[in-house]
Amino acid sequence: MKVNLKKILAEAKRRIKLPLSIFKTNLIVLKSKLIRNTEHKSSYENGEYPELALKAALNPAIFSVFRRHHMYTPILEHVSRNQGEEYLKIIRDKYKLKDDEIFQLLKPLMKLGSPKLLRIKGLSNKISTTGLRYLKIGLDIREFSGNNIGNVVEIGCGYGGQAIILDKLLEIESYTFYDLWQVNFLIRRFIDNSNFSTKYTISTINEDSFNIRNSWDFCISNYAFSEFPKSLQEIYIDRILKKTPKGFMLMNSGVNGEFGNIRNHNQKELLDKLANSNIKNEVPLTYKNNYLLTWGMEN
Ligand SMILES: C[S@@+](CC[C@H](N)C(=O)[O-])C[C@H]1O[C@@H](n2cnc3c(N)ncnc32)[C@H](O)[C@@H]1O
């Protein structure tokens, strides 16, 4: 039998090299998990949440339950029963909405993604408490902006729940969503399945979306801009906030500009940067030192 020495040597080399190569690959993966580039990035970008959002966007089974998924609810969909009751009280007492109107407005947020529906004192049926938050905030925004809000830009949009409620409450010219690229797929899927009637664009801050629109009438960023590091906030301030005459942002970075161990703009710096800006209370207060930052509005 003729032995091909060359072939045997090549196979032996491959067998010795393969485990080494696998080991090296695993080391590189481990290193990339330990050392993350955090410059201009939010804390979300290094976690598992963006990938879950992407999976939910691409996989019908995950999409059908993402709003109660244990990796998603720490970020969104965590409005408690008590908070839900407080939102409901304001919706009824201040904004005078009847229960059937409330259920009608919340309809697009009651099923898609299987949110947890909670029983709330005095309401005939279970309801999405996160939906109640979006409705209360939507009514606040309508009070500030009037019925015709023009071109809206939202920074850090979750799955688009706030936009869906605003689309039902207001006349909107156009809606621009800015979020992470993975999350943008989820927003697209959710919005596309929700009879959203406003024309919209979905983008990341790094994409060249500014050729479509580079100024807006109204900016919204609830529990989102306030969670970004200062350098990323600066990018959003220059490219969006300063180009938008009116804004409404619920902030969870306190007076000093801190979200967890992220340092960002404090209240004074934001008031200095944004013309005609004001600090108001978050009502109801959902976390100590939260506040509402508005600009360009009289009241
Ligand atoms: C706590 S959630 C708030 C979502 C929504 N505003 C709400 O009120 O339900 C924060 C949002 O910021 C988004 N986000 C994180 N990093 C971002 C970035 N670099 N640019 C834009 N959005 C980002 C997250 O994907 C998420 O949608």
The ligand as a Tripos MOL2 file, in Angstrom:
@<TRIPOS>MOLECULE
LIG
   27    29     1     0     0
SMALL
NO_CHARGES

@<TRIPOS>ATOM
      1 C1        -35.9260   52.6700   29.3030 C.3       1 LIG1
      2 S1        -36.1810   52.6050   27.5810 S.3       1 LIG1
      3 C2        -37.4250   53.8720   27.3630 C.3       1 LIG1
      4 C3        -38.2760   53.6310   26.1690 C.3       1 LIG1
      5 C4        -39.4390   54.5910   25.9290 C.3       1 LIG1
      6 N1        -38.9930   55.9490   25.7800 N.3       1 LIG1
      7 C5        -40.4970   54.5010   26.9840 C.2       1 LIG1
      8 O1        -40.8140   55.5190   27.5970 O.co2     1 LIG1
      9 O2        -41.0560   53.4240   27.1740 O.co2     1 LIG1
     10 C6        -34.7050   53.3400   26.8690 C.3       1 LIG1
     11 C7        -34.6990   53.3340   25.3580 C.3       1 LIG1
     12 O3        -33.4760   53.9640   24.9100 O.3       1 LIG1
     13 C8        -32.9680   53.1950   23.8250 C.3       1 LIG1
     14 N2        -31.5320   53.4500   23.5960 N.ar      1 LIG1
     15 C9        -30.4610   52.9050   24.2070 C.ar      1 LIG1
     16 N3        -29.3210   53.3840   23.6740 N.ar      1 LIG1
     17 C10       -29.6800   54.2440   22.6950 C.ar      1 LIG1
     18 C11       -28.9680   55.0620   21.7750 C.ar      1 LIG1
     19 N4        -27.6400   55.0560   21.7410 N.pl3     1 LIG1
     20 N5        -29.6710   55.8360   20.9080 N.ar      1 LIG1
     21 C12       -31.0320   55.8300   20.9290 C.ar      1 LIG1
     22 N6        -31.7540   55.0870   21.7720 N.ar      1 LIG1
     23 C13       -31.0910   54.3000   22.6340 C.ar      1 LIG1
     24 C14       -33.2760   51.7760   24.2390 C.3       1 LIG1
     25 O4        -33.1760   50.8610   23.1770 O.3       1 LIG1
     26 C15       -34.7110   51.9660   24.7300 C.3       1 LIG1
     27 O5        -35.6000   51.9230   23.6520 O.3       1 LIG1
@<TRIPOS>BOND
     1     1     2 1
     2     2     3 1
     3     2    10 1
     4     3     4 1
     5     4     5 1
     6     5     6 1
     7     5     7 1
     8     7     8 2
     9     7     9 1
    10    10    11 1
    11    11    12 1
    12    11    26 1
    13    12    13 1
    14    13    14 1
    15    13    24 1
    16    14    15 ar
    17    14    23 ar
    18    15    16 ar
    19    16    17 ar
    20    17    18 ar
    21    17    23 ar
    22    18    19 1
    23    18    20 ar
    24    20    21 ar
    25    21    22 ar
    26    22    23 ar
    27    24    25 1
    28    24    26 1
    29    26    27 1
@<TRIPOS>SUBSTRUCTURE
     1 LIG1         1 GROUP 0 **** ****
